[in-house]
């Protein structure tokens, strides 16, 4: 009887050990989700006055920190005609964001490098906010109002577009405009061709005094430099 009980104990121990080993192996082989490297700001801005590039960068850093990614250095994807951090010379958005790759909050690659990123078209699944939520746009089932106009001040190549940066993101003037991109890549009537599909250079805003007309909310793109 004692021998029988001992055998049962040995078998039970082996089963427990085997299960523990399987758990370890399963944990080790579980796929790793890439950490977030880019997002559209959930925070909105009524005007084009973001406090310059420095103010926009702070916004990105704070939003990323709130989402648990404050250990990285974050920059706003914005071009400026006069950048105090660059001896008041022009600064291109593409030169502010590192070299990639960049993944969104849901682990999807948005761009493997600068060339890949700037060949991208807008996409509501890729260009999401820091919580992984899509930006309201023109795609089927989207909540309203449309807010897919994202401030960039940039050409499709990511370089500064003169006169379209809200005075380097310090102006609230009604006679000044900003260049914007479509986060969802969809224009009026479902148009995805030409500039309508551009995530960073679709058209001009109505003015820097109010970002809402034409489909905006003063959101910006944020990228992790490192």
Secondary structure, 3 states (H helix, E strand, C coil): CHHHHHHHHHHHHHHHHHHHHHHHHHHHHCCCCCCCCEEECCCCCCCCCCCHHHHHHHHHHHHHHHCCCCCCCEEECCCEEEEHHHCCEEECHHHCCCCCCEECCCCCEEECCHHHHHCCCCCCCCCEECCCCECCCCCCCCCCCCCCEEECCECCCCCECCCCEHHHHCCCCCCCCEEEEECCCCCHHHCCCHHHHCCCCCEECCCCCCCCCCCEEEEEEEEECC
